[in-house]
Amino acid sequence: AMRCSQTASMQTDSQVCNVAWSPAGDGELITTHGYSTNELALWRSQPGGGLARLHQVKWHKDRVLYLAVSADGQTVVTGAANGVLAFWNVLQPCKPKVSTPGTSSSLAISEASTLSRTIR
């Protein structure tokens, strides 16, 4: 019989639609969410278990139902319930446009921004 044990759990306070580990093997993962946040989140696994949220992206207007990561791990495509696809560069640094002291970063990206967006 297979033996397994849970190493960690996180409360995200929203519907989790997708989870994808970084192909770089760096302990980072991306999640997409539906109600109530409709966001993408970038996480890093912590020594001893648990996750630290690195960034949140609240750009989609509807539930983010689909996620695919390119083979090189640099590009992510997300698909929302309203039919919108968005392409994201996840390995390029960027400064958050909105941040609340003491919480994780949130990026506010305008509708008029380019097709390819940067998470960090």
C-alpha positions in Angstrom: 0.0 0.0 0.0 1.2 3.5 -0.8 2.0 5.6 2.2 1.8 9.4 2.1 1.4 12.2 4.5 0.3 15.8 4.2 3.1 18.3 4.6 1.2 21.6 4.6 -2.1 23.3 3.9 -3.0 26.9 3.2 -6.3 28.8 3.5 -6.5 31.0 0.4 -10.0 32.6 1.1 -11.0 32.0 -2.5 -11.9 29.2 -4.9 -8.7 27.4 -6.1 -9.0 26.6 -9.8 -5.4 25.6 -10.7 -2.0 24.9 -9.2 1.2 24.6 -11.2 4.8 24.1 -9.9 7.5 26.0 -11.6 9.4 23.8 -14.0 12.6 25.3 -12.7 12.3 23.3 -9.5 12.8 26.4 -7.4 10.0 25.7 -5.0 7.7 28.3 -6.5 4.2 27.7 -7.7 1.3 29.6 -9.3 -2.3 29.3 -8.4 -5.4 30.7 -10.1 -8.6 31.6 -8.2 -12.2 32.1 -8.8 -14.8 33.5 -6.4 -14.1 35.8 -4.6 -10.8 37.1 -5.9 -10.4 36.1 -9.6 -6.7 36.3 -9.3 -3.3 34.6 -9.9 -1.0 34.1 -7.0 2.7 33.3 -7.0 3.9 31.3 -3.9 7.2 29.9 -2.6 7.4 26.8 -0.5 9.0 27.4 2.9 11.5 25.1 4.8 9.6 22.9 7.1 6.4 23.2 5.1 3.9 25.9 4.3 3.8 28.5 1.6 4.6 32.2 1.4 2.6 34.3 -1.0 5.0 36.4 -3.1 2.6 38.2 -5.4 -1.1 38.5 -6.2 -2.4 39.6 -9.6 -6.0 40.9 -9.7 -6.5 41.5 -13.4 -9.2 39.1 -14.7 -12.8 40.1 -14.3 -14.1 36.5 -14.0 -12.9 33.2 -12.4 -9.5 32.2 -13.7 -10.4 28.7 -14.8 -7.3 27.7 -16.8 -3.6 27.8 -16.5 -0.7 26.6 -18.6 3.0 27.1 -18.1 5.5 27.2 -20.9 8.3 24.5 -21.0 10.9 27.1 -20.0 8.8 28.3 -17.1 8.9 32.0 -18.1 5.4 32.4 -19.6 2.1 31.5 -18.2 -1.3 31.7 -20.0 -4.5 32.0 -18.0 -8.1 31.7 -19.3 -11.0 33.2 -17.5 -14.7 32.3 -17.5 -15.5 35.3 -19.7 -13.3 34.0 -22.5 -10.3 36.2 -21.9 -6.8 34.8 -22.3 -3.9 36.6 -20.7 -0.1 35.9 -21.1 2.2 36.5 -18.2 6.0 36.8 -17.9 6.7 35.3 -14.5 10.4 35.5 -14.2 11.0 39.2 -15.0 11.1 41.6 -12.1 8.6 44.4 -11.7 7.4 46.8 -9.1 3.9 46.3 -7.7 1.6 49.2 -8.6 -0.5 48.6 -5.5 0.8 47.4 -2.1 -0.6 47.3 1.4 2.0 47.5 4.2 2.3 44.2 6.0 0.6 42.2 3.3 1.8 40.6 0.1 2.1 42.6 -3.1 -0.9 43.2 -5.4 -0.5 44.2 -9.0 -3.0 46.5 -10.6 -2.8 46.0 -14.3 -4.9 48.2 -16.6 -7.2 46.8 -19.4 -5.1 48.8 -21.8 -1.8 47.2 -20.9 0.1 45.0 -23.4 -0.9 41.5 -24.1 2.1 40.1 -22.2 2.1 41.1 -18.6 4.7 40.7 -15.9 3.9 39.2 -12.5 7.1 40.2 -10.8 
